[in-house]
Amino acid sequence: MSLKDRYRIVSNRESGRGRYDIALYLLTETGDAFIMEFKVFDERKEESLEQTLDHALRQIEDKKYEADLLAAGVPGERIYRLGFAFHGKEVRVAERSYDDNP
């Protein structure tokens, strides 16, 4: 079974107070939904790749990207926020559930 059988994959759509990079909307009543934000390390603004990753996760929270998923009836505890940070070939990924404190 592929992702397209379980999710509607959407990119760059407005939700909350901004535009997320990618969201996976459930096609069924079971399972988890995902919001993804991608950031490239900027040495003028950030000291580390981990800080870039934190900025990605905070952007999801601050801009309330989960608003459309909540409005669609997805319970908050089934929404996962995924932040991706890149610097060349180096990549960091972190997840925060809806219930986690930033």
C-alpha positions in Angstrom: 0.0 0.0 0.0 1.4 3.4 -1.0 1.0 6.7 0.7 -1.4 7.9 -2.0 -3.8 5.1 -0.9 -3.8 6.4 2.7 -3.2 10.1 2.3 -4.0 13.2 0.3 -0.6 14.8 -0.1 -0.7 18.6 -0.4 2.1 21.1 -0.7 2.3 24.9 -0.2 -1.3 25.3 0.9 -2.5 28.0 3.2 -3.5 27.0 6.7 -3.6 28.9 9.9 -1.4 32.0 9.4 0.8 30.8 6.6 1.7 28.1 4.1 3.2 24.8 5.2 5.6 22.9 2.9 3.8 19.5 2.9 0.8 18.0 4.7 -0.5 14.5 4.6 -4.3 14.5 5.1 -5.9 11.2 6.0 -8.2 9.5 3.5 -9.6 7.2 6.2 -10.8 7.7 9.8 -7.8 6.0 11.3 -4.1 6.8 11.3 -2.0 9.9 11.8 -1.7 13.2 9.9 1.5 15.0 9.2 2.7 18.5 8.6 6.2 19.0 7.3 8.4 22.1 7.2 11.8 22.2 5.4 14.5 24.7 6.2 18.0 25.2 4.8 20.7 26.3 7.3 21.5 30.0 7.1 24.7 30.8 8.9 23.7 34.5 9.0 20.6 33.7 11.1 21.5 30.4 12.9 24.4 29.0 14.8 23.7 25.3 14.2 21.6 22.9 12.1 19.7 22.0 15.3 18.7 25.7 15.6 17.5 25.5 12.0 15.5 22.4 12.9 14.0 24.2 15.9 13.0 27.1 13.6 11.1 24.7 11.3 9.2 23.2 14.2 8.4 26.6 15.8 7.2 27.9 12.4 4.6 25.1 12.2 3.4 25.9 15.8 3.6 29.7 15.5 1.7 29.8 12.2 -0.8 27.2 13.4 -0.4 25.0 10.3 -2.5 22.3 11.9 -5.7 24.5 11.6 -7.0 22.8 8.4 -6.4 19.3 9.8 -8.3 20.2 13.0 -11.1 21.8 11.0 -11.3 18.5 9.0 -11.9 16.7 12.2 -8.4 15.2 12.8 -7.9 15.0 16.5 -4.9 17.0 17.7 -3.2 14.0 19.2 -3.1 12.4 15.7 -1.3 15.3 14.1 2.5 15.1 13.9 4.8 18.1 13.1 7.9 17.2 11.3 10.8 19.6 10.9 13.6 19.0 8.4 16.9 21.0 8.4 19.5 20.8 5.6 23.1 22.0 5.2 24.7 20.4 2.1 24.3 16.7 2.5 23.8 16.9 6.2 20.1 16.5 7.3 18.3 16.6 10.7 14.7 15.6 11.3 12.7 16.0 14.4 9.0 15.4 15.3 6.7 17.1 17.7 3.2 15.8 18.4 0.4 18.2 18.8 0.5 17.7 22.6 4.2 18.4 23.0 5.3 21.6 24.5 7.5 23.7 22.2 
